[in-house]
Amino acid sequence: MSTITSRTPGAADEQTAARAYLRLLAAVRAVLDDPVRAGLAAPLLAAPIEEADAALTAAGLAGNERAFLDLVSAQARGGTAPEGRP
């Protein structure tokens, strides 16, 4: 029998979510930049979308776009946390 435990999302979860989103953006660019693959966007992007969605939820950022995009911006600049964040 497994036990489900809850935990508070932390900075590592937030960084994971930001990296997953950046991977999703790279996948979107790669798929849509190739005219042959653009028609297959939905199946090619399903996994990266699911990964980013799960990471957002795990980090407690689902529905908090401003905080999340601040983290993405920081991650894209080299991983430094936005002001006021750990």
Secondary structure, 3 states (H helix, E strand, C coil): CCCCCCCCCCHHHHHHHHHHHHHHHHHHHHHHHCHHHHCCHHHHHHHHHHHHHHHHHHCCCCCCHHHHHHHHHHHHCCCCCCCCCC
